[in-house]
């Protein structure tokens, strides 16, 4: 018997609202001392009543629309009952029967083409508190309790750990483009639970699934699913039976371990939340939100390829960040769009290198799009050489000065005066008689060497084309 892998993902994304889901406490809890951003509501005190955060509903609608979901006229919150120390009320306010978005899809690159992964639903709930485990006790920080949490549930349409990783990356792109979540897995604002099972390739239903938790990076999701896929196949090959369970990923050991036998939906005893009324979603409001959606990364990548002639690879890297994609297009607003490839090369090369080295965001870079255009003009006019331009660009990045000012202050203007360059060339030829003899003997690489020596002597300021021409003249026109 052979099997195919069946994977579905449940992604939780914290929303970038100022306040929590059902109270006025700040949702910016990350750097706050434990248990300081709390109130009777998020502490789960008896007799308190929740109030719905409208911005959280708006952000969830935005996401559902971006994922091609249908939006109902009425949505409702439900109580999900389970008992765990990090759940302050003993239940979680979530959504089950009437979520904000249903039956959507997201496309990923797979097998050289695009594959549509169906979305079951997009719903809104509240985050739980955070447990801090020590050697002899566990501590609880309630600051996170009640932060708006959006859950995006895929259908089991993924067939490999690679597809699961690609799905998560594309989903995070969309959330970041929308500006509704940071999408940082390492910080816990973008979390994933994966359901994985085996299905006989000759037909039949999937076997009991395992839900894998505790994965905090794209790499750990991939490795956990790779391990779990092997484990389940080995159990079946050995004649064993799989059981539905929750398993935790142990990063240090590279294994999953059983945590508990998985509950079914009935175990949570869902029922409509009695403290919150159903929400009527005005079609006009939905239409207004739809009109504000940005161009999403997949569509933007395709447009960069068709409109600017970029490679699919370059377009993919540029559109990985909305800020970088915006910067690229803003550059082309102040210069000839025919320079798109040149601009792309600078942004993906020196610009990205300096951003990474200094841990600077694109939006905080000191090089304006106009300044970059001016530097490219200096290169095209021959005022500065390519090697010099890198030094100029780095100084621009560091100081915010214009390329022309830096070139003037540091004496970096390209030497294009034939008389000035001849003096340098004659000295180079005098110092490198071996290369002169090699050139006379027909060794063309000797010419390249001498041009390099001229560039070195002028600290990269020589016009290489003119240097080549004058060297040939000095050597008798050979």
Secondary structure as UniProt FT lines:
FT   STRAND          3..14
FT   TURN            30..31
FT   TURN            34..35
FT   TURN            40..44
FT   TURN            46..47
FT   HELIX           54..66
FT   TURN            67..68
FT   STRAND          70..71
FT   STRAND          74..75
FT   STRAND          78..81
FT   TURN            85..86
FT   TURN            88..89
FT   STRAND          91..94
FT   STRAND          101..110
FT   TURN            111..112
FT   STRAND          113..126
FT   STRAND          130..133
FT   STRAND          138..141
FT   HELIX           142..144
FT   TURN            145..146
FT   STRAND          148..154
FT   HELIX           161..178
FT   TURN            185..188
FT   STRAND          190..200
FT   TURN            201..202
FT   STRAND          210..215
FT   HELIX           218..237
FT   TURN            238..239
FT   STRAND          245..250
FT   TURN            251..254
FT   STRAND          255..261
FT   HELIX           265..268
FT   STRAND          271..272
FT   TURN            274..275
FT   STRAND          279..280
FT   HELIX           283..291
FT   HELIX           297..308
FT   HELIX           312..318
FT   TURN            319..320
FT   HELIX           322..333
FT   HELIX           337..339
FT   HELIX           340..346
FT   HELIX           347..351
FT   HELIX           352..358
FT   HELIX           362..364
FT   HELIX           369..381
FT   HELIX           386..399
FT   HELIX           403..410
FT   HELIX           418..431
FT   HELIX           433..440
FT   TURN            441..442
FT   HELIX           445..457
FT   TURN            458..460
FT   HELIX           464..474
FT   TURN            475..476
//
